[in-house]
């Protein structure tokens, strides 16, 4: 027998994105991939890891890799201020903390998603949408966490 409450929750979350700012640009993560939002916690550096991987953090006994989204999105590093936070995401069985300049809002995408034209190094950007005159780049968390 199907769990109708779970199905209803899935339907509610469809087309909803948590938006965050990185280097003055707005990005969206599917809300169903977001586990929680925490402050920027200390991370233990991993030798040989790319610069955007800040290391591993201990999140209540769970070891979680931490990614600076500015650097992951090919933007210059900036010191974290009091609005910076870590968005914990889980997708495809992988969990990571994504450091954002700040979390913005939860939005429902009702318009057509425009395919992102220039994949290349940013092949984890699934598309973009315009809302209130502003572009929101929608991330594919599974693709982002695979690499």
Backbone bond lengths (Angstrom), bond angles and torsions (degrees), N, CA, C in turn:
res aa  C-N    CA-C-N  psi(-1)  N-CA   C-N-CA  omega(-1)  CA-C   N-CA-C  phi
1 X - - - 1.454 - - 1.526 109.61 -
2 X 1.283 117.03 132.08 1.465 122.94 -176.63 1.532 111.01 -76.23
3 X 1.310 116.10 141.39 1.464 121.34 178.36 1.532 108.42 -83.04
4 X 1.317 116.85 103.45 1.467 120.52 -175.58 1.523 112.44 -69.47
5 X 1.336 117.47 -29.48 1.473 119.98 177.47 1.521 110.06 -65.41
6 X 1.328 117.24 -44.26 1.472 121.29 178.81 1.526 110.02 -65.39
7 X 1.317 116.68 -40.38 1.468 120.33 179.25 1.531 110.29 -64.15
8 X 1.341 116.85 -40.87 1.459 121.23 178.00 1.509 111.96 -63.30
9 X 1.339 117.22 -39.58 1.466 121.74 177.91 1.525 110.22 -65.35
10 X 1.337 116.84 -43.74 1.466 120.57 177.56 1.519 110.71 -58.14
11 X 1.316 116.56 -44.26 1.464 121.11 -179.13 1.522 111.16 -64.08
12 X 1.351 116.79 -38.68 1.469 121.25 178.18 1.525 111.59 -63.77
13 X 1.339 116.35 -36.19 1.461 120.66 -176.43 1.520 112.73 -82.33
14 X 1.302 117.73 -15.75 1.464 121.56 -179.85 1.530 109.38 -59.13
15 X 1.301 115.86 134.11 1.461 123.20 178.55 1.527 113.55 68.86
16 X 1.332 118.07 16.16 1.470 121.76 176.98 1.527 108.82 -107.60
17 X 1.314 114.65 138.44 1.463 121.41 -176.39 1.517 110.46 -133.03
18 X 1.332 115.38 139.01 1.460 121.03 168.63 1.519 105.42 -84.33
19 X 1.321 117.23 123.66 1.466 119.55 179.46 1.519 109.94 -100.01
20 X 1.320 114.22 145.73 1.459 120.88 177.40 1.515 109.21 -141.92
21 X 1.319 115.37 160.90 1.455 121.97 -179.21 1.522 109.09 -105.58
22 X 1.326 115.49 135.84 1.461 123.21 171.40 1.520 106.05 -139.33
23 X 1.316 116.04 117.48 1.471 121.64 178.94 1.528 111.52 54.11
24 X 1.309 116.70 47.41 1.469 123.67 176.05 1.519 114.88 64.91
25 X 1.336 117.88 15.54 1.456 121.39 173.97 1.522 108.11 -116.70
26 X 1.318 115.56 152.91 1.456 121.69 -176.02 1.527 109.87 -103.73
27 X 1.340 115.47 130.51 1.462 122.51 -179.22 1.522 108.82 -125.68
28 X 1.322 116.11 153.01 1.455 120.78 179.11 1.516 111.38 -125.43
29 X 1.337 114.72 139.99 1.461 122.64 177.01 1.524 106.48 -118.65
30 X 1.337 118.46 132.66 1.463 118.65 177.32 1.532 110.63 -53.33
31 X 1.309 116.64 129.03 1.460 121.58 -174.44 1.527 111.62 -59.66
32 X 1.329 117.16 -30.17 1.470 118.59 179.89 1.528 112.41 -68.28
33 X 1.335 118.34 -17.08 1.463 121.67 177.54 1.533 112.52 -87.42
34 X 1.329 117.57 -13.38 1.468 121.49 -176.23 1.524 109.64 -85.57
35 X 1.325 115.23 125.59 1.461 121.30 178.43 1.516 110.75 -93.96
36 X 1.332 116.01 -47.63 1.462 121.53 -179.69 1.518 109.79 -167.50
37 X 1.326 115.06 171.23 1.460 122.09 176.78 1.520 106.88 -125.51
38 X 1.334 115.79 128.05 1.466 121.18 179.64 1.523 108.41 -130.19
39 X 1.303 116.64 171.64 1.460 120.75 175.56 1.521 110.35 -70.05
40 X 1.309 115.90 176.94 1.459 120.61 176.51 1.529 106.71 -79.81
41 X 1.330 115.89 115.45 1.462 122.51 -177.23 1.521 109.86 -101.97
42 X 1.331 117.17 156.49 1.469 120.03 177.48 1.534 110.60 -60.80
43 X 1.312 115.73 142.91 1.464 121.16 179.51 1.528 108.97 -127.30
44 X 1.317 115.48 142.98 1.461 121.95 176.29 1.516 108.09 -89.96
45 X 1.315 115.60 119.69 1.469 123.00 -175.73 1.520 110.72 -61.42
46 X 1.318 117.15 144.20 1.459 124.04 176.87 1.525 108.93 -105.08
47 X 1.326 118.31 118.42 1.473 119.50 178.52 1.520 111.21 -59.42
48 X 1.315 116.59 134.34 1.457 121.97 177.29 1.513 115.31 81.86
49 X 1.322 117.78 -2.24 1.464 120.44 179.43 1.527 109.66 -76.63
50 X 1.331 118.04 153.02 1.460 119.96 175.90 1.533 110.78 -59.35
51 X 1.322 117.44 156.05 1.473 122.19 -176.50 1.520 112.23 -58.26
52 X 1.336 117.86 -32.23 1.465 119.66 -178.38 1.531 112.75 -72.60
53 X 1.333 118.08 -17.26 1.467 121.17 174.94 1.521 107.14 -86.60
54 X 1.324 115.70 108.50 1.465 120.98 -175.28 1.511 112.54 -79.28
55 X 1.322 117.45 -13.29 1.455 121.57 177.08 1.516 111.32 131.17
56 X 1.335 114.44 -153.76 1.453 122.01 -179.69 1.513 109.32 -116.26
57 X 1.324 116.75 138.31 1.455 120.14 176.10 1.524 108.98 -118.99
58 X 1.314 114.94 155.21 1.450 121.55 177.29 1.523 107.28 -98.36
59 X 1.318 116.16 110.84 1.459 122.18 -179.30 1.526 108.10 -108.45
60 X 1.325 115.49 91.53 1.466 121.79 -178.75 1.522 112.37 50.37
61 X 1.331 116.12 47.26 1.455 121.48 177.15 1.516 115.00 91.42
62 X 1.313 117.68 -8.95 1.469 121.24 175.83 1.518 108.76 -99.59
63 X 1.316 116.70 133.42 1.462 121.58 177.24 1.527 107.66 -90.54
64 X 1.348 115.41 121.03 1.464 121.77 -173.21 1.531 109.39 -127.40
65 X 1.338 118.10 128.34 1.465 119.42 173.89 1.525 110.34 -67.91
66 X 1.334 115.62 147.62 1.464 121.61 -176.97 1.526 108.97 -120.31
67 X 1.334 115.52 131.07 1.466 122.48 -178.34 1.526 108.85 -120.75
68 X 1.325 116.48 128.92 1.461 121.19 173.88 1.528 106.72 -81.99
69 X 1.327 116.81 113.44 1.464 120.09 -174.63 1.520 113.01 -68.70
70 X 1.321 118.54 -28.74 1.477 119.04 175.33 1.524 109.22 -57.33
71 X 1.325 115.53 -52.60 1.463 119.88 -177.08 1.525 111.76 -69.49
72 X 1.335 117.08 -36.28 1.468 120.71 179.02 1.525 110.39 -63.58
73 X 1.321 116.39 -31.52 1.464 122.05 179.27 1.530 112.12 -91.71
74 X 1.321 116.21 17.30 1.466 124.49 175.60 1.524 113.00 64.66
75 X 1.325 116.22 32.42 1.475 122.74 176.11 1.531 107.42 -105.45
76 X 1.336 117.66 158.66 1.471 119.13 179.51 1.525 111.74 -69.87
77 X 1.324 115.35 146.56 1.468 121.04 176.87 1.522 109.50 -63.26
78 X 1.323 116.20 145.71 1.466 122.23 173.54 1.527 106.94 -137.93
79 X 1.321 115.83 145.66 1.463 120.01 178.64 1.530 109.60 -60.28
80 X 1.323 115.95 146.79 1.459 121.08 -179.41 1.525 109.64 -79.35
81 X 1.340 115.34 136.43 1.461 119.01 175.79 1.528 108.88 -108.45
82 X 1.312 117.16 -170.25 1.465 120.47 -175.96 1.530 113.72 -71.74
83 X 1.333 118.71 -9.74 1.465 121.33 176.94 1.524 112.15 -93.27
84 X 1.332 116.64 -14.21 1.462 120.63 179.59 1.528 109.37 -64.39
85 X 1.324 115.57 145.66 1.462 119.91 -179.59 1.526 108.96 -150.27
86 X 1.308 114.73 169.33 1.456 121.72 178.42 1.520 108.19 -115.07
87 X 1.323 115.39 120.60 1.461 121.15 177.74 1.529 106.63 -94.95
88 X 1.318 116.26 117.72 1.465 120.81 179.17 1.526 107.27 -86.71
89 X 1.335 115.28 123.51 1.460 121.12 -179.04 1.525 109.82 -124.59
90 X 1.324 115.12 149.73 1.455 121.70 174.70 1.519 107.59 -133.91
91 X 1.333 115.09 127.52 1.458 120.40 179.85 1.521 108.36 -154.53
92 X 1.301 116.51 137.18 1.458 120.30 179.04 1.519 112.70 59.31
93 X 1.323 117.46 30.97 1.460 121.69 179.80 1.523 114.73 79.80
94 X 1.328 117.89 -0.12 1.462 122.36 179.47 1.522 110.09 -107.75
95 X 1.329 116.32 143.77 1.459 122.31 178.09 1.514 108.59 -122.88
96 X 1.332 117.04 141.92 1.467 122.11 176.94 1.521 108.89 -152.57
97 X 1.316 115.37 159.34 1.450 122.58 172.76 1.519 108.53 -103.23
98 X 1.318 117.07 126.72 1.459 122.44 -179.38 1.516 108.61 -108.93
99 X 1.335 117.01 114.14 1.463 120.61 -179.61 1.518 108.95 -81.06
100 X 1.332 115.36 123.02 1.464 122.58 179.87 1.527 108.94 -117.11
101 X 1.333 116.85 153.90 1.466 120.56 175.44 1.517 110.29 -60.24
102 X 1.340 115.53 -40.71 1.467 121.73 175.19 1.514 108.34 -170.42
103 X 1.326 115.26 152.99 1.461 121.34 173.90 1.516 106.86 -86.35
104 X 1.320 116.73 141.12 1.451 120.41 -176.43 1.519 112.46 -102.42
105 X 1.343 117.92 -66.43 1.458 120.72 -170.36 1.520 108.92 -164.87
106 X 1.312 116.53 171.35 1.457 122.33 168.32 1.522 106.03 -107.43
107 X 1.325 115.86 125.14 1.461 120.39 -177.38 1.522 109.91 -122.25
108 X 1.317 115.06 152.69 1.463 121.87 173.08 1.516 107.15 -105.27
109 X 1.325 115.29 122.89 1.461 120.53 -179.10 1.523 107.92 -88.74
110 X 1.322 114.58 109.40 1.463 120.71 179.76 1.520 111.31 -103.94
111 X 1.332 116.26 -19.46 1.462 120.44 179.82 1.522 109.83 -84.55
112 X 1.315 114.80 166.94 1.457 120.39 177.57 1.521 110.22 -67.89
113 X 1.315 115.71 135.42 1.466 121.11 177.35 1.527 108.08 -81.75
114 X 1.326 114.79 126.94 1.463 121.87 179.85 1.529 107.88 -86.01
115 X 1.333 118.57 126.67 1.465 119.46 177.71 1.522 110.34 -59.13
116 X 1.337 116.16 140.06 1.461 120.57 179.03 1.524 107.71 -75.82
117 X 1.341 117.56 122.10 1.462 121.01 -170.29 1.526 115.43 -74.22
118 X 1.316 118.40 -31.91 1.455 120.80 -171.83 1.515 110.34 -112.80
119 X 1.311 117.15 80.62 1.462 120.33 -176.32 1.530 110.14 -65.38
120 X 1.303 118.80 -79.50 1.460 122.44 179.42 1.513 112.63 47.54
121 X 1.340 116.91 -123.89 1.462 122.69 -177.76 1.521 111.73 -70.61
122 X 1.320 117.74 -16.44 1.462 121.67 -178.63 1.530 111.12 -108.49
123 X 1.340 116.31 43.79 1.457 119.67 -176.01 1.525 113.82 -71.29
124 X 1.305 117.95 0.07 1.464 121.83 175.99 1.533 111.61 -93.77
125 X 1.329 117.64 1.97 1.470 120.23 171.28 1.524 106.31 -87.52
126 X 1.328 115.36 111.81 1.455 120.56 -174.61 1.514 113.83 -78.84
127 X 1.319 117.74 -23.47 1.454 121.21 -179.33 1.510 109.59 169.40
128 X 1.304 115.19 -173.27 1.458 119.85 178.08 1.516 109.96 -143.48
129 X 1.318 114.55 159.59 1.448 121.20 179.42 1.521 107.46 -142.67
130 X 1.298 117.13 149.89 1.463 121.18 175.29 1.514 108.50 -104.31
131 X 1.336 114.81 127.16 1.461 121.02 176.68 1.516 107.56 -134.64
132 X 1.313 115.83 129.06 1.471 120.87 -179.81 1.523 111.96 52.27
133 X 1.321 116.08 39.30 1.459 121.25 177.32 1.518 115.06 75.39
134 X 1.320 117.91 7.86 1.463 120.85 -177.73 1.532 109.86 -121.24
135 X 1.321 116.23 139.35 1.460 120.90 177.45 1.525 109.47 -79.42
136 X 1.327 115.06 136.16 1.464 121.49 172.82 1.523 106.30 -120.71
137 X 1.334 116.16 120.68 1.455 122.06 178.70 1.523 107.48 -88.42
138 X 1.331 116.84 121.43 1.453 122.04 -175.25 1.526 110.14 -94.26
139 X 1.320 115.98 124.00 1.455 121.54 -176.23 1.517 111.66 -91.88
140 X 1.307 115.43 144.16 1.467 123.54 172.38 1.522 105.33 -96.50
141 X 1.326 117.56 100.82 1.468 121.47 -173.93 1.531 112.55 -61.41
142 X 1.331 117.68 -38.59 1.458 120.10 179.50 1.526 110.00 -59.67
143 X 1.329 117.57 -46.12 1.471 121.49 178.97 1.532 110.60 -66.98
144 X 1.314 117.65 -38.38 1.465 121.97 179.84 1.526 111.19 -63.49
145 X 1.323 117.35 -42.47 1.460 120.85 -176.43 1.523 113.37 -80.90
146 X 1.317 117.91 -20.16 1.470 120.95 179.79 1.508 112.56 -67.55
147 X 1.318 117.44 -30.63 1.467 120.93 -171.63 1.491 111.74 -96.02
